[in-house]
Amino acid sequence: MDYKIKENSKIAAIAALLMKASQMAMVVGKTIYLHNTSREEFLGDTRWLRHEMVHLRQFEKYGLLRFLLLYTWESIRKGYYNNKYEIEARKGETL
């Protein structure tokens, strides 16, 4: 799978602030945006990497705009933790 990693991302910093998280990795399209973690630390954390890889596949499956809309709607309806795309990503952490 073709993807990029962007360290010291402002978008990931904003997401971390909103989520009250000290570190953040988030996917938009084919890029994993990192905040307060290095590429090496992220890639060394198998569960975290697998989680974000699921999101990369979700973007690939649905396309950028459609997935963003689906993910946002699901989060509004069910909240972040119960969002079916997050549930799928958490399941992917241990496969």
C-alpha positions as CSV (number, residue, x, y, z in Angstrom):
1,M,0.0,0.0,0.0
2,D,1.3,3.4,-1.0
3,Y,1.2,6.0,1.8
4,K,3.2,8.9,3.2
5,I,3.9,9.9,6.8
6,K,4.1,13.5,7.8
7,E,5.6,14.3,11.2
8,N,4.9,17.5,13.3
9,S,1.5,17.9,11.6
10,K,-0.7,20.9,12.5
11,I,-3.8,19.0,11.6
12,A,-2.8,16.1,13.9
13,A,-1.9,18.7,16.7
14,I,-5.4,20.1,16.4
15,A,-6.9,16.6,16.5
16,A,-4.8,15.8,19.6
17,L,-6.0,18.9,21.3
18,L,-9.7,18.1,20.6
19,M,-9.2,14.5,21.7
20,K,-7.1,15.5,24.7
21,A,-4.4,13.2,23.6
22,S,-0.7,13.7,24.1
23,Q,0.2,11.9,20.8
24,M,-1.8,11.6,17.6
25,A,-1.7,9.7,14.3
26,M,-4.5,10.3,11.9
27,V,-5.1,9.5,8.3
28,V,-6.4,11.7,5.5
29,G,-6.3,10.1,2.1
30,K,-2.9,8.4,1.6
31,T,-1.1,10.3,4.4
32,I,-0.6,9.5,8.0
33,Y,-0.2,12.7,10.0
34,L,1.7,12.6,13.3
35,H,1.8,14.8,16.3
36,N,4.2,14.5,19.2
37,T,5.6,11.2,18.0
38,S,8.4,10.4,15.5
39,R,8.0,8.3,12.4
40,E,10.3,5.7,14.0
41,E,8.2,5.5,17.2
42,F,5.0,5.3,15.2
43,L,6.3,2.5,12.9
44,G,7.7,0.6,15.9
45,D,4.3,0.4,17.5
46,T,2.6,-2.5,15.7
47,R,-0.9,-1.9,17.1
48,W,-0.9,1.8,16.3
49,L,0.5,1.1,12.8
50,R,-2.1,-1.6,12.1
51,H,-4.9,0.7,13.3
52,E,-3.9,3.5,10.9
53,M,-3.4,1.0,8.1
54,V,-7.1,0.1,8.4
55,H,-7.9,3.7,8.0
56,L,-5.7,3.9,4.9
57,R,-7.7,0.9,3.5
58,Q,-11.0,2.6,4.4
59,F,-10.0,5.8,2.4
60,E,-8.9,3.6,-0.5
61,K,-12.2,1.7,-0.5
62,Y,-14.6,4.7,-0.2
63,G,-12.5,7.5,-1.7
64,L,-11.4,10.7,0.1
65,L,-14.6,12.8,0.1
66,R,-17.0,9.9,0.6
67,F,-15.0,8.5,3.5
68,L,-14.7,11.8,5.2
69,L,-18.5,12.3,5.0
70,L,-19.3,8.8,6.1
71,Y,-16.8,9.0,9.0
72,T,-18.1,12.4,10.1
73,W,-21.7,11.3,9.9
74,E,-21.0,8.1,11.9
75,S,-19.1,10.1,14.6
76,I,-22.0,12.6,14.9
77,R,-24.5,9.7,15.2
78,K,-22.6,7.4,17.5
79,G,-19.6,9.2,18.8
80,Y,-15.9,8.6,18.2
81,Y,-15.5,5.4,20.2
82,N,-18.6,3.7,18.8
83,N,-18.0,4.9,15.2
84,K,-18.0,1.7,13.1
85,Y,-14.8,2.8,11.3
86,E,-13.0,3.1,14.6
87,I,-14.4,-0.2,15.7
88,E,-13.0,-1.8,12.5
89,A,-9.6,-0.1,13.1
90,R,-9.4,-1.3,16.7
91,K,-10.2,-4.9,15.5
92,G,-7.4,-4.5,12.9
93,E,-4.9,-3.8,15.6
94,T,-4.6,-7.4,16.7
95,L,-4.9,-9.2,13.4
